Amino acid sequence: MREFTIGKNDAGQRLDRFVSKNLPLLPPALLQKYIRLKRIKVNGKGSQRDARLLAGDLLQLYINDEFFDKPNEENLFLTVFKPQLSIVYEDENLLLVDKRPGLVVHADEQEKVNTLINHIQAYLYQKKEWNPKWENAFAPALCNRIDRNTGGIVIAAKNAETLRVINEKIKNHELEKSYLCVTVGHPRPAEGKIEGFLLKDEVKKQVSFYHKPVPGGKTAVTLYRTLANRGELSLVECRLLTGRTHQIRASMAEIGCPLLGDGKYGRGDVNRRYHETRQALYSYKLQFDFTTGAGALEYLRGKEFTVDDVPFLEKYFPSAQNSGEIG
């Protein structure tokens, strides 16, 4: 028999979902059977599968020990001896991290250990701010994602309340993310709005841009303004009114100004000439534009954060950083 005491980060969860998160090896059907047989008790009594857990509840699990084994990937952060993070901002609730191009945010088919989330969890573990033994289901989590070859600000929640609030604000468009990119060609007009529909091909991991609605297509709206021109290249700032996969990359390509280095939507001949293998795209600024209550994160209302260094700026537009146009 194992026991868990429900903490504030786990309160409000359904009993069956809480147990499922903590015992990923336990088959769902067997989990429901154990609840019916009262081999899973809350405060010493049988309970319903959809019962909401409260902080301080004592959960008793009369289940074979082998179901308590955790999959190895959950402990991979322990293999990160020296976390490598570029921290833009940190407080007791969250981290804003400048993810560098080339790093994946979560494990994928190619990389399991060297991921942004593993570095963040290792960092907090080594600071003794978080330990999986202290929690039943919660682990520090990312609130937004950025493609492997794109850089910029990623939000990491240190507790469940922060994760809930930030996810809600993202959903309600109360966070504004600004991107810098280098395009091949000069946008015309120099400032404007790109509206359309993006349809994702799951096999190719690529999206197609349409000007009219298509089955499965999602609305995509991008605001852009040209900050500088240099030869055939332009430095462009973009803001997303919707957050779709590859939205900026596909939208800029649609108006004839693909991103430099973009292997999916760009121009291979130009990319090779500049020796660029990653899209020149960076999520460089984040604004907390709360229009509704933010609970424990109310102190962030109106705050703005920017990264210290955008790699391709110095290379292609060295004078832009000090021109006053950026920011």
N, C-alpha and C positions, 0 to 999 in steps of 0.2 A: 504494500500500500504506500502511495505517495500522497503528500499533502501540499497544497498551494494556498497562500493567503493573497487575496485579491488586493492589489494596490490601485492607486488613483489612475494610473495609465491604462489599466485593464478594465476599470469600471465601465459599465454600460454595454459590454459585449454579451452576445448570446452564449449560453453555456456550451452548446455543441461547437460553435465557431472558435471559442476560446480553447477547448480541448483539442480541436483539430489543428490549430496553430501550434500548440505545444507538443503534440504527438503526431508529427507528419507521417510516421510509419503505420499508424493505426488506420485500417480501412474504414471508410465512412459508414458502411453498413454495420460493421462490428461496433463502431462508436455509438450508433443509434441503439443497437441491441443492449449495450452495456448501460446506457441511460435508462432504457425500459426496465432492465433487471435490477436497477438501483445499485449497480456496481460503481456508479459515479454519484457522489452525494455532495450536497451543498449544505454546510452547517449541520452535518450529521443526518440529513434527510434526503430522500429521493427528490428529483426535480424534473421539470419539463425541459426538453431540448432547447426551446426558445426562451427560457427564463433569462432575464438580464441580471448579470452579476453586479454586486455592489462592492465598493471598497470595504475591506475588512472581512468579506465572506471567506469561510474556510472550505476549500474544495478538496474532497478526498477521492482518490482514484484507486479502486481495487482492480488493477490491471497488471498483466504480466510485465516483468521488468524490461523485456526486450523492446516493448513498444515505446519506452522512454529514451531509447538511443536516438541521438540527433544525426542527421545527414552530415557528412564531413564538410560540405560547403559552408555550413553555418558557422564553422569555426575557422575558416580560412583567414580571417583578419589577424589571427594569432601568428600567422607566418610572416606578417609585415613587421619586420624588426624596427625599421626607421621610417615612419610615415612621411611621405613627401607631399606637403600641402602648401599652397599659396593662399593664405587666409586674408580675405578682404575685410571681414568683420566677424566678431564672435561675442556672444553673451551667454547667459545661462540657458537660453532656449534654443538658439540656432547658430549655425555657422554659414557664412557666405564664403564659398571657395572659388578661386579662379582656376578652373580646370584648363590645363594646357592641351593643345591639339595632340592627338595620338593616343590619349588615355581614354579607355572606355569607362562609362559610369557604373555599369553593372556587368557581371560575368556574361560572356557570350560563347559562341562556339570556338573562338580562337583564344580567349583569355579568361582564366578563372580566378587568378590570384591578384594580379596587378590591376585592380579596378579602383575607381574613386571611392566607392562606398567602403571597400576594405581598408583603404588608407584612413578614411574618416573614423571608422569604428576602431581601428587600431590606435589612432591618435587619442580618442576619448577614453579607451580602455587603459592606455598607458598613463593618462592624466588622472586616472581613477575617478573619472566622472561617470563612467558607465561600465557595467559588468553584466554579461548575460545571466549570471547567477543571481543578480539582484532583481531581475525582471522575469515575468512569466511568458510574455508574448512580445513585448515591445523591444525594438532595436532601433538605433539611430537610422533614419531613412532619408532618402533624397526626395525633395518635393517637385523637382523639375529635372529634365534630362537634356543633354546636349550630345549631338553626334560625336563619334570618335574623333573625327578630323576637324571638328569645330571647337573653338575655345570659348571661355567666358564664365560668367557667374552661375554657380549652382547652389541652390539652397538646401541645407541639410537640417532636419529637425532633430533636436536632442530629446524631445519628449512627445507623447501622444497628443497633447493639447496643441502644441505648436504645429504638428503635422496636420491636424484637423483644420486649424485656422488658415494655414497657408494654402492648403488644398482648396478650401472654400474661396479664398481670395483669388486664386488663379482661375477657378471656375467662373467667378463673377467679374473677371477682368479688372480687379482692383490692384494688380501689380503691373507695372509697365516696364517691359524689357526693351532696351535699345541695342541695336547691332551695328557694327561697322563692317563693311565689306569692300573689296576691290573688284570692280567689274571690268570686263573687256568690252570697251565701247562706252559712249557717253549717253546716259538716259535722256530721252526726249519725251516730254519736257524734263527739265532738270529736277523738278520736284513734282510729286504726284501720288496717285493711289492706283494700285493694281488689284483688280477684283476678278475673281473667277472661281473655278471649282477644281479640286484636286482629287484624283482617283489613284489609289495606291495599288501597285502590283506587288503582292506579298512575296512572290517568287523572286522577282528581280530586285526587290527592296528599292523600288523607284516609283515616283508619282508622275502622272500625266496631267497637264493643265488644260482645262476646258473653259470656254467663255460662256457656255450655257450649261444648265443642270444636266447631269448624267446619273444613271443609277449607281448608287454607291459613292458618288462624288460628294466631297465636303466643301462648304464655302470657305474661301481663303481671301482675306483682305490684308494688304500690306501697304503701309505708307512709307515713302522714301523721299530723300532729298540729297542732292549731290553737294558734297562739301569741297571737292577739289578735282581738277583734271590734270593729268600729266601724260602727254603723249596719247596713246590709245587707251590708257587706263583711267578709271574714275574712282574716287573714294566716296562711298555712299553710306548714309545712315538710314537704317530701316527700323520701323516699329511695326509690331504685329498686332492687328486687331482680332485676329484669330490665331490659334496655335496649331498648325498642321505640320505633319512630317515633311521635311525638306521645303517648307513653304517659301522661304526667301530664295533659295537656290533655284527652284522651279519657276518662281514668279519673275525673277530678274532675267532668267534665260528666255522666258516668254516674250519679254519686250526687247529682245535682241542684245541684252547686256549680261551674259552669263558671268558667274564668279570666276575669277582667276584661280586656276588650280583645281577646279571642280571636274572630277573624272566622270560623273554621271550626266551632268547637264551642261558642261562647259565645252570649250574648243580644245581638242587635243593638241593641235599644232601650236597654238599660243602657249598652252601649259608647258609643252616641251621646250619651247623657246625660252621661257622664263625659269625652267627647271623647277616647276611647282607641281607637287603631287597631292597637296591638300588644299581644299577650298579656303580662300582668304575670307573668313567669316568669323566674327567675334562678338559674343554677347557682352558688351563692355559696360553697360549701365543698367542698374536696377532701381526703380522707384516704388516705394510703398504708398500707393495712391488710394488709401482706404476711404471708402465713401459710406461704409457701415461700421458697426462696432467690431472691434478686433480682439476683445477679451484680454487675455494675458499679453498680447502683442500690441496693445494700444500705443505703447511708447514708440513704436516704429512708424506711426502715422506721419506721412510727409517726408520721411527720411529718403535720402538718395545715396547710392554707393556706386563707385566706378572702379575699374581695375587700374593698376598702376602702369601696365605695359601691354600693348597690343603688338605682337611680334612683327606683323607686316607693315605697320605704320612707318617705322624707322627705315625699312627697306625701300618702300615705294613712295611714301609721302612724309619725309622727315620733317618738313616744316609745318605740317598740318596740326600737330599736337600743340604748338605754341601760337597758332593763328587765332584762337578764340572760337573757331567754328565747331570744335568738338566739345560736347558736354552740354 
